[in-house]
Amino acid sequence: MPGPILARLASPAGAVDAALPPVDFAEFFGNDHPVELEVGSGKGLFLANAARANPGRNYLGVEIAKKYARLAAERLARQGIANAKVWAADIREVLGRRIPAQSLRAVHVYFPDPWWKKRHRKRRVFTAELLAQIARTLQPGGELLVASDVEEYFGLIRELIAASPAFHERPTPEVKQPEHPLDYLTNFERKYRLEGRPVYRAEYDYRPAAGS
Ligand SMILES: C[S@@+](CC[C@H](N)C(=O)[O-])C[C@H]1O[C@@H](n2cnc3c(N)ncnc32)[C@H](O)[C@@H]1O
């Protein structure tokens, strides 16, 4: 079984080679366990905790910043976690070009960069296009989980998702009180909660109508 290495599926420039076929997850992870994807996995706390808690699942973090992708992959390796990998690339290219349709059990989007300045807003990762790719790659019965500390961005994300009838929002998730500094959902969640900032969360079941 392949170890928790930094996945190098992108070209050295970080571009995703559209000529390559969609990833074969069974080959990639060395088993056919369900695959969960994290958008912008940062320093990898979610990947490590989730992979340890769910050995029967595989986790793929896609992180555009090579420095963080490498750091997260090294942490996974140090902890001997074999069911999580990090792909250093742009999620928009990865989802659109390399992830097979209906191949993901869950998609996690935690604390996407808010890009506060108005002229930078177009850099935000959570858009209608990203949601369409999430819907394409999620298996029916899969899940979409989001969290943000930015009320305005979170509101826009919820509006986008609400416009897609295949996503069914669950009751607001309960938030557990961490007993340990590594017991947070993500690195940014820890930072914001320790600063006393509110964190907004939503969870959805993906149930597309038959034939859609
Ligand atoms: C605010 S950080 C949150 C990191 C992590 N989810 C957490 O909660 O600790 C946002 C992360 O998304 C990454 N990111 C931004 N745009 C991306 C893209 N297009 N594709 C992949 N990762 C992206 C950034 O490099 C950064 O690590």
The ligand as a Gaussian input file, in Angstrom:
#p B3LYP/6-31G(d) Opt

LIG

0 1
 C       -7.579000      29.967000       5.297000
 S       -6.675000      28.588000       4.776000
 C       -7.545000      27.219000       5.569000
 C       -6.713000      25.958000       5.613000
 C       -7.408000      24.767000       6.289000
 N       -8.619000      24.395000       5.585000
 C       -7.724000      25.104000       7.727000
 O       -8.915000      25.322000       8.027000
 O       -6.803000      25.118000       8.528000
 C       -7.187000      28.368000       3.071000
 C       -6.309000      27.384000       2.351000
 O       -6.827000      27.159000       1.049000
 C       -5.739000      27.105000       0.145000
 N       -6.250000      27.430000      -1.204000
 C       -6.666000      28.638000      -1.658000
 N       -7.065000      28.551000      -2.936000
 C       -6.909000      27.250000      -3.307000
 C       -7.121000      26.555000      -4.519000
 N       -7.600000      27.174000      -5.599000
 N       -6.842000      25.226000      -4.561000
 C       -6.352000      24.599000      -3.456000
 N       -6.116000      25.221000      -2.290000
 C       -6.399000      26.525000      -2.205000
 C       -4.764000      28.134000       0.687000
 O       -3.459000      27.967000       0.192000
 C       -4.882000      27.869000       2.179000
 O       -3.988000      26.885000       2.630000

